[in-house]
Amino acid sequence: MSTNPTEIRHLARPDGRLAYTVTGTGPLVIAVPGMGDLRSVYRDLAGPITGAGYRLAVMDLRGHGDSDTTFTSHGDAVTGRDILALIDRLGGPAVVIGNSMSASAAAWAAAERPEAVAGLVLLSPFLREPMPSRSAQLAMRLAYRVLFARPWGAAFWGSYYASLNKVTKAPWLAEHVRDLRRSLREPGRLRSLRDLAVQLNHSEVEVRLPEVATPSLILIGDHDPDFRSPADELAWATGAIGADGALIADAGHYPHAQRPDLVVQAVLTFLAEAQPTEANPQPAGGANA
């Protein structure tokens, strides 16, 4: 399979195609960005991971980046199924790296098919539903419909995304936010983001946590504004799945982008200990290419 990082490949799913790239050779690692994000958010992890002897696939979410906007179903479980489909496509098992809701999806995938997931690296994961009541959930979903509407939706998301990068800023954050806004102005992408936000319900992951027995690492920024207490959330999440964990100093919701100096070290140590096996990579052609 080609290791050209600019070559975008597509995974066929029932309602559309998912975009992904593959670089490096060796045991498989799959990275998936969070809601409203792009594959390029993993730019600072890619080189160290492939340089350490791993094959890295980075996949766009449904309706995001270079994936199709034809999908009507979104959320943790369907994203988990997409991750498993990519593992099957590329030849697993795989260590899965996920951020935010994609970390939730990775945990769901590990519960669904433990033989396919050799390890989990969960970056600021939502492993339980943060909304305290049904009425609060409904109110938030109504707000999403307004906030992610045209003509202000792309600008709103860019500003909100930037605000989640507390304390440390990646040197390329402004460029990345511009790319996010540009992407969301493409036909169908803002609607896809809104549909994902409205359909998200992390309780479908929480009920599967007792089934997660995969070696896991959880990293949460110590200034992550999505958690009332990042330290308390880390303690709960690591206990829920028996994971190792750490707070990433001076980082918000995107520790892999904000403090790659700390995250890369933790991830490479975890990969060496998880010891994923190398399967025979699947050919580049075929029905799913």
C-alpha positions in Angstrom: 0.0 0.0 0.0 1.2 3.5 -0.8 2.6 5.5 2.1 2.1 8.9 0.4 0.5 11.0 3.1 -1.3 13.2 0.5 -3.0 10.2 -1.2 -6.6 10.1 0.1 -8.2 6.7 0.1 -11.9 5.9 0.7 -13.6 3.2 2.7 -17.1 2.3 1.3 -19.9 2.2 3.9 -23.6 1.7 3.3 -24.4 5.4 3.1 -21.2 6.9 1.7 -17.4 6.8 1.8 -15.0 7.7 4.5 -11.7 9.4 3.7 -8.4 8.2 5.2 -4.7 8.2 4.6 -2.1 5.6 5.5 1.6 6.2 6.2 4.4 4.0 7.5 4.7 0.2 7.8 4.3 -2.1 10.8 1.5 -2.8 13.3 -1.6 -0.8 12.6 -2.5 2.3 14.5 -5.7 4.2 13.6 -6.4 7.8 14.7 -9.7 9.5 14.4 -10.4 13.2 15.2 -13.2 14.5 17.3 -16.5 16.2 16.4 -16.0 19.1 14.0 -12.3 18.3 13.4 -10.0 17.3 10.6 -7.4 14.6 10.1 -4.7 17.2 10.1 -5.1 17.7 13.9 -2.8 14.6 14.3 0.0 16.2 12.3 2.4 16.3 15.3 1.8 12.6 16.2 2.1 11.2 12.7 5.9 11.4 12.3 6.8 10.0 15.7 4.4 7.1 15.4 5.5 6.0 11.9 9.1 6.7 12.8 8.7 4.2 15.7 7.8 1.5 13.3 4.0 1.6 13.1 1.5 1.9 10.2 -0.7 4.9 10.9 -4.2 5.4 9.3 -6.0 8.7 10.0 -9.7 8.8 9.2 -12.2 11.6 8.8 -15.5 11.3 10.5 -18.7 11.0 8.5 -19.5 14.3 6.7 -16.1 15.8 7.8 -13.0 16.6 5.9 -12.8 14.6 2.8 -15.5 12.1 3.7 -18.9 12.1 2.0 -21.8 14.2 3.3 -24.4 11.6 2.3 -24.6 10.0 5.8 -27.8 10.3 7.8 -26.7 8.4 10.9 -24.0 9.7 13.3 -22.7 9.1 16.8 -20.5 6.9 18.9 -21.8 3.5 17.9 -21.9 4.2 14.2 -18.4 5.7 14.4 -17.3 2.6 16.3 -18.5 0.5 13.5 -16.7 2.7 11.0 -13.4 2.2 13.0 -13.9 -1.6 12.9 -14.6 -1.5 9.2 -11.3 0.3 8.6 -9.5 -2.2 10.8 -10.9 -5.0 8.7 -10.0 -3.1 5.5 -6.4 -2.6 6.5 -5.7 -5.8 8.4 -5.8 -5.6 12.2 -5.8 -5.7 15.0 -5.1 -2.0 15.7 -4.4 0.4 18.5 -7.1 3.1 18.1 -6.4 6.7 19.1 -9.5 8.9 19.5 -10.3 12.4 20.7 -13.5 13.5 22.4 -16.5 11.6 20.8 -14.1 9.5 18.7 -12.5 8.3 21.9 -16.0 7.3 22.9 -16.5 5.5 19.6 -13.1 3.7 20.1 -14.2 2.4 23.5 -17.5 1.2 21.9 -15.5 -0.7 19.2 -13.3 -2.3 21.8 -16.4 -3.6 23.6 -18.0 -4.8 20.4 -15.0 -6.6 19.0 -12.2 -7.0 21.4 -10.2 -9.2 19.1 -9.9 -6.3 16.6 -8.7 -3.6 19.0 -5.3 -4.2 20.5 -5.2 -1.0 22.5 -7.0 2.3 23.2 -5.5 5.8 23.5 -8.4 8.0 24.6 -7.7 11.8 24.4 -10.3 13.8 26.5 -12.9 11.0 26.0 -16.6 11.3 26.8 -17.3 7.9 28.3 -20.6 9.0 29.8 -23.3 11.4 28.9 -22.5 14.8 30.4 -26.0 16.2 30.2 -27.6 15.7 33.7 -31.2 15.3 32.5 -33.4 14.6 29.5 -34.6 18.2 29.5 -31.0 19.5 29.5 -30.2 17.2 26.5 -33.2 18.4 24.6 -32.3 22.1 25.3 -28.7 21.5 24.1 -29.8 19.8 20.9 -32.1 22.7 20.2 -29.2 25.1 20.7 -27.0 23.0 18.3 -29.7 23.5 15.6 -29.4 27.2 16.0 -25.6 27.5 16.5 -24.8 25.3 13.5 -27.1 27.0 11.1 -26.1 29.2 8.2 -24.7 31.7 7.7 -22.9 31.9 11.1 -22.4 28.2 11.9 -18.9 27.8 10.4 -17.6 31.0 12.1 -19.2 30.0 15.4 -17.6 26.5 15.4 -14.2 27.9 14.5 -14.3 30.4 17.4 -15.6 27.7 19.8 -13.0 25.2 18.7 -10.3 27.7 19.3 -11.6 28.5 22.8 -11.3 24.8 23.8 -7.5 25.1 23.3 -6.9 26.4 26.8 -3.4 27.7 27.9 -1.1 26.2 25.3 -1.8 26.9 21.6 -0.4 24.9 18.8 1.7 27.1 16.5 -0.6 26.1 13.6 -3.9 26.6 15.5 -5.0 29.7 13.6 -4.3 27.9 10.3 -6.2 24.9 11.5 -9.2 27.0 12.5 -9.2 28.6 9.0 -9.2 25.2 7.5 -12.1 24.1 9.7 -14.2 27.1 8.7 -13.3 26.6 5.0 -14.3 23.0 5.2 -17.6 23.7 6.9 -18.5 26.1 4.1 -18.5 23.2 1.6 -22.0 22.0 0.8 -23.4 19.5 3.3 -20.6 19.7 5.9 -22.3 22.2 8.3 -25.4 20.1 8.2 -23.4 16.9 8.9 -21.8 18.6 11.9 -25.2 19.7 13.2 -26.7 16.2 12.7 -23.8 14.6 14.6 -24.2 17.1 17.5 -27.9 16.5 17.7 -27.6 12.7 17.5 -24.8 12.3 20.0 -25.7 10.3 23.1 -22.7 9.0 25.1 -24.9 6.8 27.2 -24.6 4.1 24.5 -20.9 3.9 25.3 -21.3 4.1 29.1 -23.4 0.9 29.1 -20.7 -1.0 27.2 -17.8 0.1 29.5 -17.9 -3.1 31.6 -17.1 -5.0 28.4 -13.9 -3.1 27.7 -10.9 -5.2 28.6 -8.5 -3.8 26.1 -5.2 -2.2 27.4 -6.0 1.5 27.5 -4.4 4.9 28.1 -6.5 8.0 28.9 -5.0 11.5 28.6 -7.0 14.6 29.6 -5.8 18.2 29.5 -5.6 19.7 33.0 -7.5 22.8 31.7 -10.1 20.9 29.6 -13.2 23.1 29.8 -15.5 20.3 28.8 -15.1 18.7 32.2 -16.0 20.4 35.5 -13.0 18.8 37.0 -10.5 17.1 34.6 -8.8 15.3 37.4 -12.1 13.9 38.7 -13.1 12.8 35.2 -9.7 11.1 34.6 -10.1 9.2 37.9 -13.6 8.1 37.0 -12.7 7.1 33.4 -9.6 5.2 34.3 -11.5 3.3 37.0 -14.4 2.6 34.6 -12.2 0.6 32.1 -9.1 -0.2 34.2 -6.9 2.2 32.2 -3.7 4.0 32.8 -4.1 7.7 32.7 -2.5 11.1 33.1 -3.4 14.8 33.1 -1.6 16.7 30.4 -0.2 19.9 31.8 -1.3 23.3 30.4 -3.7 21.7 27.8 -7.4 21.9 27.1 -9.6 19.6 25.0 -6.9 18.8 22.3 -3.8 17.6 24.3 -2.4 15.9 21.2 -2.3 19.2 19.4 -1.5 21.5 22.4 1.2 19.4 24.1 2.5 16.9 21.6 5.8 16.9 23.5 4.0 15.1 26.4 1.4 13.1 24.4 3.9 11.6 21.9 6.0 10.3 24.8 3.0 8.7 26.5 1.7 7.2 23.3 4.9 5.7 22.2 5.5 4.2 25.6 1.9 2.7 25.6 2.4 1.3 22.0 5.6 -0.4 23.0 3.8 -2.0 26.0 0.6 -2.9 24.2 2.7 -4.7 21.5 0.1 -4.8 18.7 0.8 -7.5 16.2 1.4 -6.8 12.5 -1.1 -8.4 10.2 -0.8 -8.7 6.5 -2.0 -5.3 5.0 -4.9 -5.6 2.7 -4.3 -4.7 -0.9 -5.0 -1.1 -2.0 -7.6 -2.1 -4.6 -10.9 -3.8 -4.2 -14.5 -2.8 -3.5 -13.7 -0.6 -0.6 -10.8 1.4 -2.1 
